[in-house]
Amino acid sequence: MPRSNACCLVLLLLCGAVLLEMNPRMTVISAVACPQYCLDVDYMTRPSTGDEKLSPKCNCCLAPKGCTLHLADGTSVSCH
């Protein structure tokens, strides 16, 4: 009887090892939702390009990090 219990334990451990090997770690995927609106952007600047006026993007979600959106009303929005 003790031998059959030991065999069952070994079998259970092997099954667990096989199942863990199939998915060794969980992958966490994060998503960022972009707002579906466009600001009235005249042009965009980036620190790496200096004062060069770049093609505008609708909002900071679609623009590269660190850029500044210059709006048509004269204000600006910094994208972090």
N, C-alpha and C positions, 0 to 999 in steps of 0.2 A: 504494500500500500504506500509506504513512504516514497518508493521509487516512482510510482505513477504520479504522485503529487509533484515530485521534482521535475518529471518530464513535462507536466502541464505548466509549471512555472517557467521552464526554459522555453517552451513553445509560446507562451504569452509574451515573454521578453523579446523573442525573435519577431513576433508579429508587430509589437510596438516599435521595434527598431526599424522594421521595413516601412511602417506607416510614417515614422518621423523622417526617414530618408527621402520619402516622396515629397515632403514639404518641410525642408529643414528650418526655414524661418519665414515668418509672415512678412509680406511686403506692404508697406504703408504708402498709399497713394493719396496725395493731397491735390485738391483742385481749387482754383481761384475763379470766382465768377466775375466776369467783366460786365460793367454796366452797359446797357444798350442805348447810350445817348452820345451825341457829339456836342462838344463845346464849340463856340465860335472862335476857333484858333486861327490866328493870322499866320504864325510861323513858330518854329521850335528851335531851341538851342541846346547844345550839349557842352559840358565842360571841356571835353576832348577836342572840340572843333572851334572853341572860342566864341566869337561873335557871329560866326557864319549862320545865316538864316537857313534852316533846314525845312523840308516839307513837313507840314503839320500832321499830327495824329489827332484822332477824335477826342481822346481823353488819356489820362495817365495810365490807365490799364493797358492801353495799346502802345504807349510810348516807352522807350527804354528808361530804366531807372537812372536817376540823376539828371534828367533833362528838365528843361523849363518850357512850358507851353505859354506863349505870348498871345493873349486874347485880343480880339479886334477892338475891345473897349479900352485898351491900354493897360489892363491889369495882367498879371502873370500867375501861373500855377506851377509850383515846384513838384516834380514827381519823385517820390521816394521809393 
